[in-house]
Amino acid sequence: MKIFVASTGRCGTKFMTWVFRNYTNVPSFHEPYPKLTGKESEEINAGRISPETRQEITKKFDFIEAQSKAGFYFESSNMFIKSFWKLAMERWPEDVGIIYIRRDLANYLISFTRRGKRGKKGRFHSVFLLRPEAKGNLMPGPEGMSFYETVAWNYYEVMARYLKARETAIRFYEMEFSEINNIQTWRHLFKTFEIEHTLPNNFPETPDRHQSIFDTKTKLLCLEHLKQNWPEPRTIVDSETMAQLKGDQDEL
């Protein structure tokens, strides 16, 4: 079974690969090349795949098949659901499993924005964000969306794609981001996919552990930025969702 993660990104995918590598015999990779990001992702989502991108897709699938062991392969990359999920499920019908990582919208917005400040300006955002106008979207985005609206639209588009992919996946498992360090959650996950494992009683602290925990000040600054740059919710993010975002202030 080829197991992929359906994620917006910023949801602990690197840590997930670490767990698979250390506690199972499943060949496990975090965003292996070809990643099928940027131009390649745009072409796949637009339904206009150039010969160059077709070659990269072939390399990707050849890599997956070559690295599979006893029928198993694991990849944690948010580009699976954003880019090549349909192609993968066509290539391996009835042999694709999916793990969906659910993270709350407010913390995803903060984490994604913070991560985007690294490297060249806009580089991280441009290669990992879906374009709202792409033909292959399940939830086409309205024109003129602000940056935060586009990031939030990606959040809901990824969810919609996962629900669609789940219909034909051989198996699936849904994990809350807040439970990513929970040993019992991992036992359930491995049981679902029938993967032999040797989990410890607790995970040790490791450089790969993903802990994007934001304090009260950081959350309030994010919400203030939203208020200034995203005053009116658009179609994808309705008033109720915005109220939930702002409601974080009361829960801190």
Number of C-alpha atoms within 10 A of each C-alpha: 20 21 22 25 25 28 25 28 23 22 27 21 27 19 20 23 20 17 19 21 15 13 13 16 16 22 18 24 22 17 17 14 12 15 20 24 22 18 13 23 24 22 20 24 21 15 12 12 17 11 9 9 17 14 12 16 21 12 13 19 17 11 14 19 13 10 17 16 13 10 12 20 22 24 23 24 22 25 26 23 24 29 23 20 19 16 14 19 18 11 12 13 12 14 18 24 23 26 20 23 24 19 19 13 17 17 19 20 20 21 17 18 18 10 12 17 13 11 9 8 10 11 13 17 17 14 17 21 22 25 21 22 14 17 16 16 19 15 18 15 20 14 9 10 16 12 13 16 24 19 23 18 25 23 23 17 23 24 20 16 18 22 14 13 20 18 10 15 19 18 17 21 16 14 16 13 19 15 13 20 19 13 15 14 15 19 15 13 17 17 12 13 18 10 14 13 17 10 17 9 9 10 12 9 7 9 7 14 18 17 14 13 12 12 9 13 11 13 21 16 12 16 22 13 13 18 12 9 13 16 10 14 14 16 12 19 14 11 13 10 13 17 10 12 17 18 12 14 13 6 7 10
